[in-house]
């Protein structure tokens, strides 16, 4: 699923707890992500932005 969304320009931005047993992964458009702090990325655009910082 992450690869499909990455191809459309989305990156995972947050893991959200739903309850004790379940969680959800929140995605955002790369151009709307203000701060890049992770060492790994899924999209080429985000890789370029992460290396610049």
QUILINVEN-V554129 format. One record per residue. N is the residue number from 1. PSI is psi in radians with two decimals (* if undefined). Layout:
{{N,PSI} {N,PSI}}
//
This chain:
{{1,-0.71} {2,-0.69} {3,-0.71} {4,-0.82} {5,-0.62} {6,-0.67} {7,-0.40} {8,0.06} {9,0.36} {10,2.57} {11,2.55} {12,2.34} {13,-0.40} {14,2.52} {15,2.16} {16,2.24} {17,2.23} {18,-0.81} {19,-2.88} {20,-0.50} {21,-0.33} {22,2.64} {23,2.87} {24,2.59} {25,2.16} {26,2.36} {27,2.64} {28,2.71} {29,2.42} {30,-0.75} {31,-0.27} {32,-0.06} {33,2.04} {34,-0.76} {35,2.19} {36,1.90} {37,-0.22} {38,2.69} {39,-0.26} {40,2.61} {41,2.93} {42,-0.52} {43,2.65} {44,-0.72} {45,-0.77} {46,-0.62} {47,-0.74} {48,-0.75} {49,-0.63} {50,-0.69} {51,-0.47} {52,-0.38} {53,*}}
//
